[in-house]
Amino acid sequence: MALLAAAGEVQLEAHESYVKSTWRNRCEVAGANGIIPLSIPLAGGRDHHRRYRDTQLSYTEAWQHRHWTTIYSAYGSAPYYEHYKDKIEPLFHKKYDSLWDWNEAWLALLIRLMRLEVSLSYTDSYDRSPAGKTDLRACWKPGRLPEDITVGAERWQIQDVPYIKVFDQVDTVATGLSSLDLLMNEGPASGEILKRMVTRTIL
């Protein structure tokens, strides 16, 4: 989200295969006792040989209810919880067919609530090495958060920007948490904080 806010113009990969062990179906929030991982179960379990856009969500367990309960527990006393909860909670009551649809709905909502000035478009086909673009598709896996990304002639440095958190006694790194943490704690200031997390340098 920090890179998206800093870039201003982003093209989302709409034709890749689903990749396991990435952030596509998980995130982390900050609770009273530390970091809480949230993971969305997928239809077919871990056996995925399909496009990301065709990866279906599983509703055999009540993960939406559990996730929303966790979010309330983590952020119910946050400064902006009451302000945003009515806009966020409906996502946990609607049944989305695919992981892509769920993530797209979240991204659109966060862009709007954080007041980010960003232009989104989608790829027409899968291109392994897109010319003239800063390709960040393969940069993230859980537990391996990059702080310095070099792509072509650009270096993108990502740094933590401190902000007041509900459980400030917990040692959290803002760049590793879900941007929901930032939104609940800083509200309309979230967009500017995201931008300050990224420094772009021409090599």
N, C-alpha and C positions, 0 to 999 in steps of 0.2 A: 504493500500500500504506500509505503514511503517513496519507493521508486516510481510508482504510478503518479503520485502527487507531484514529484519533481519533474517527471518527463513531460506531462501536459498532453502528450499525444501517444496513445498506446494501441498497438494492434494485438488482439488476443488470438492465440493459436486455437483454431476451431476444428482442426483435422488430425490432431495427434492421436496416437494410441494411448489408452489408459496406462499410467505408470504407477506401480505399487510403491508403497513406502515413501510417499511424498505428502505435501500439505493439501492435496486436492480434496481429501475427505476428513481432515482433522485440523484442530487448532488447540491453543492453550490459553487458559484464562487464569487470573490470579485470585486465589481464595485465601481464607484466614490462615490455613496451614501450609500455604505454598502454591506451587503451580498445579493446575488441574487440567489434564488432557481430555479433550472431547473428540470422539471419533464417530463417524457416521458409518453404520454397517451397509454393505453393498450386496445386492442380489448376486448370488453365485459365489459369495465369499471371496477368497483370495485368488481364485482361478479366473483371471481376466485376460482375454485375448481379443479385445474389441476397442472400438474408438472411445475416447473419453466422453464424447457427446452421447454415446449409446450405453454408457454404464448406468445401470438402474439402481435405485435406492431400495433397501430392504426395510419393510415395516413389520417384520415378524416380532420385533421387540419395540417397546415404547421409548425409543431413543429421543424423539422430539420432546416428550414430556420430561424426561430425565435431564436433557440439556437445558431446557428452560428453567427447571428447578435449580440447576447448578448456577445458571446465570443470575437468578434472583438471589441465591445465597451469596454469590461473590459480589454482586453490584447493587443489591437492594438499598444499601445506604450510601451509594455513590451520589455525587452532586447532581448528575443528569439522568439518573435512572427513571425517575417519574416523568421527566420531560420526553424521553424517547421510548419508553416501554410499549406504549400503544402502537408505535410504528414498527417495532421489532417483533413483538409477540405473535402477530398474525403469521409470520413465516413458520412458526412452530406448530401451527394448526393446519396449514395447507399441505396436502400430499403432493410433493413434486415427483415427477416420473423419473428424472435422471439427475445424476450428480451435477451435470452441467447446468441444468435448469435451476437447481438449488443455489449453486455458486454464482450464477448470473444474477439471480434475484438479490442475493446478499451484496454483491458488488455494486449493483445499481443503487441500492438503499444506502450503503455506506458513502458512496460518492455524493449522494444528495444530502445526507445528514451532515457530512463533514464539509460540505460546500466546496468540493474540489472542482477546479476548472480543468477538466480533462476530456479529451476527445477520444472515444473508443471506436474501433473498427475491428473487423474479423478477417482472418486469412481466407482466401478462396480455395487454397489447396495446401498440402503439406510440403514445405520447402526445407530441406535439411540445413542449408546454408544460405539464408536470405541475404542478398546483396544490399548494402547501404543501410542496414538496420542494426541496432544494438540488440543482439539476441540474448535474452536472459532466461530462456525456457528451462535450462538445465541447472540453474544455480542453486536450487533449494531442495534439501531433504531434511526431515526432522532430525535434530541433533547436530546439524552441520550448517549453522547459520553463517553466511559469508559476511565479512566486514569490508572486504576490498575486492571489487570485481573489475577486471580489465577485459574489455571487449573492443577489438580493433584499436583505434587511436584514442579511446576514452577510458578513463578510470573512474569508477563510481565507488565512493567510500561511504559506508553506512556506519553511523555512530548513534549511540543511545543519547536521547535528549531527556533529562530528568523532568518528571512532572508529578504532581501530587496524586498518590494512589490511595484507595480505601485502606488497604492493609500495607501501609508504608514500612512496616517492620519486616516485610518479606523482601528478600533480595531478588528483585525481578529486573530483567533487562527489557526495556520497552520494545526494542526491535524484534524480540522473540515472541512477544505475546500477540494474541489476536488484537486487531485494531479496535475491537469492541471495548477493550480495556481503556484505551485512550479516549474513545468517544464518551464512555460513561463518566470518566473523571474530568475531562476537559471540554466536552461539548463543542460549541462552535469554534473553539481555538484549535481543534484537532488537526485541521488541514494545514495550518501554518506550522504546527509542531512536526507533522510528517515531512514537510518540505525541508525543515532544518536538520532532519536526520540524514540527508543525502548531500554529498559534495561531489560535483562532476568536474573532472580535470582533463584537459586535452594533452595527450602525451607528446 
